[in-house]
Amino acid sequence: MSAEDTLSDSAGAMAADRFVEINYDDVIPNNVALSSDKQLQRALEGWRPNYLGWWNNMGPVGYQASQVYLRTAVGVDPAGWAKFGYVKMPAYRWGILLAPKIEARTIPFGRHKGEPAWQDVPGEHRALLRRLIVVQGDTEPASVEQQRFLGATAPSLYDMRNLFQVNVEEGRHLWAMVYLLVKYFGKDGREEAQALLERQSGQMDNPRILGAFNERTPDWLSFFMFTFFTDRDGKMQLAALAESGFDPLSRTCRFMLTEEAHHMFVGETGVQRTIDATCAAMVKAGIKDPHDVEAVRKLDVVDLPLLQRKLNFHASVTRDLFGADISSNAADAFSSGIKGRFNEANLKGDDHQLQDATYPVTRVVDGKIAVEQEPALRALNARLLDDFIADCQGGIDRWNKAVEKAGVAFRFVQPHKGFNRRIGEFAGKRISPAGEVLTEDEWKAKSGDWLPNDDDMQFISSLMKPCHEPGKYASWIAPPRVGVNNQPGDFEYVKIA
Ligand code: BYC
């Protein structure tokens, strides 16, 4: 009997008959002693069938019976934490893995700084901690829901496999947060774990908690931009939570960051390969002007100005995920030792308590962009957003290098921090990508040049034709430089059933 058969059998057994002997460690890769933790087993027995139900109803549409070449996290050893192999998605072994414990770890910031890290939930911070874990957990299934229709238009089997890899790992990240909820938050935690399967991306009555996770991901360009920008918000938030004084959260997030890196890789290289295909087609056709959109689109590739508009949209929507620049919630989470800054433990020349420090916050004052000093403790969201913007720049520089190398005169730029914002200092303000404060009329006249318009979306949609033959790629995207796990170019990443 294969591992997969064992798994589907035991999934059924968990749902139907809780007295059947299950080898938990085979079914659920873990390093949390699941096989000897009866309480955790019982909680997961209640939740896992509902999770599988959610996966089947709200996960990737089609392809659930196909064999997909996926990596599965089976341990936390940096040298060999994952295994590659064909698996049907519903039989993926979603596990619970925490980065190794650091002995004698202390809380690195806030008013408990220097005290031993908590191994259990500190009573006084319980509600705050639970809220942050729920918000983090909510984004994971949300992104799977947003991406559920993309398989049918995959530009190659390689890309289809990457999509499914991202999806199953977002599923695992949900497991990671559910583990914390059911292990440490009793009945409330079990209820929250169930509610994570009930909210739905974009649903009117019971939507996902954060704005960007209710947007549609209608096409592959959106998917690549999402994994470049929005998964990077995931990286920044997980990094801030990895500093937490609540050690199980810190360890969970540290391991999740290992997987998150691949998601941003999918985004960065997806856009990069789109740029490569465009530049190669332009050079071949002798088109010098990247703004000659009509000529470029005739080649069935994505014009670079359109890519810039997509970048503007995804960058700005993702920036809203950082919350209000000035936030008492963020100040509380920091002072309580629950959520730190990016790279907190390694920040030098800093008291890690922020009692007197200030931080420069950009906002509109008297109709002009101004920078004002604010108490650093209240400006933590603004700071994390600045760290995010800096982190994005590396990838954008690499895209620009590719354009330059092809000899095309075009540069991608990040829009001003205030562009197209709904949350924070710039909510309700009209700011151009270059950072000019605009009137409503000026905004209306120009915003179609800065954000994807209907024509753009229709054009992208017209390119979304599936290409499901091994080794072949849709016109608008170049093949990757290397295969997954060094597989050859014509490798059949998905055996479509
Ligand atoms: N939409 O003081 P405020 C990822 C709410 S992505 C709707 O401004 P705070 C992933 C906020 O919840 C990372 N509501 O902000 C990526 C609060 O409500 P309550 C996800 C919003 O609390 C790709 C109120 O407004 N992880 O992992 O300092 C694929 C006032 O809040 C929004 C996290 O976010 C919004 N955009 O910060 C898969 C980490 N923004 O509580 C996965 C955990 C704010 O008063 N979450 N609100 O009812 C947090 O640290 C914080 O909740 C936030 C907000 C940074 C999100």
Boltz pocket constraint, residues with backbone or C-beta under 6 A from the ligand:
constraints:
  - pocket:
      binder: B
      contacts: [[A, 131], [A, 132], [A, 133], [A, 135], [A, 136], [A, 139], [A, 140], [A, 143], [A, 170], [A, 209], [A, 210], [A, 211], [A, 212], [A, 226], [A, 230], [A, 231], [A, 232], [A, 233], [A, 234], [A, 235], [A, 237], [A, 238], [A, 320], [A, 321], [A, 322], [A, 323], [A, 324], [A, 325], [A, 326], [A, 327], [A, 328], [A, 329], [A, 330], [A, 339], [A, 381], [A, 423]]
      max_distance: 6.0
